[in-house]
Amino acid sequence: MGHLLCFQVLLSNGERLWPATIFPAWDESMLLKDLHMVREFLERDGNLIVAVMAYDCHGERMEGHNQVFKKEEIAVIQGPILSFPPCGISVNEVFGLSEAARLWGIEGGGATIRKALERGEFSPSEIRKSDGILLVTFSGMQRRYNAVMKHQWLEIQSYFAQEGVIREEPENPPTSQHTSLSNLTRRHRKASEI
C-alpha cells in the first residue's frame, strides 16, 4: 500500500483533524493538493470542506466524515504531509516507546505513550509487544499525537488562521514555531480527553 499526502488541520476549539483531505466548499470532487491552493480558496470563499478518515472503537474505518469549516474555526493547516497507512508498513515505520516519544517530542517519554496504551488510545494494529518490548507504528503516533515529528516542525509549511486572517507565522509568535504547534496539539489532546 502506498503512502498518502494529507493535511493536518488544528481547529480553534483544540480539535485535530488527521489525516485530512481538503476541497473547496462548492466542489467536493476538486481535491486541493497544495497549501497555496488551500489558502487561496479559504481566503476567497471563507470556508472549506475537510474530509477526515475516522475509525470506530474497533479500529475499523468509518465513511462519510466530511464537514464544512469556516475560516474562523481553523487555527492551523499544515501540509501536505506524508501519511503512513496502518497496514502494510515497513520495519522503518515501527518504534520503541522511548524512541517514538523522543521523535515526537512527547513530555514524559515512553511512559506517556504506555499510559495512552493502557487507556485504550491505540488500536491493536498500532501497537504490540515483542519479546517484552512495546512497539508503536508511525501511523499510530500520527493518529494519536501529531502528524508531524518534532524535527519536521520547521520543514512542513503551515498557515495560521487568527481572527479571520491567514498568516504564514502566528501574529504573536513564541520563541519557536515548534513551541506554538506543540502547544496547539497539546491543547487538542487535553480537549479530546475531556
Protein Blocks (a to p, Z undefined) as FASTA:
>chain_A
ZZddddddddfkopacdddddddfklmklccfbfklmmmmmmmnopacdddddddfkopa
cehiacdddfklpmbdcdddddddfehpafklcccfklmmmmnopghijmlmmmmmmnop
acfklgcceehiacddfklmmmmmomcdfklmmmpccdddeehiacfbdfbacfbfklmm
mmmmmmmmmmmmZZ
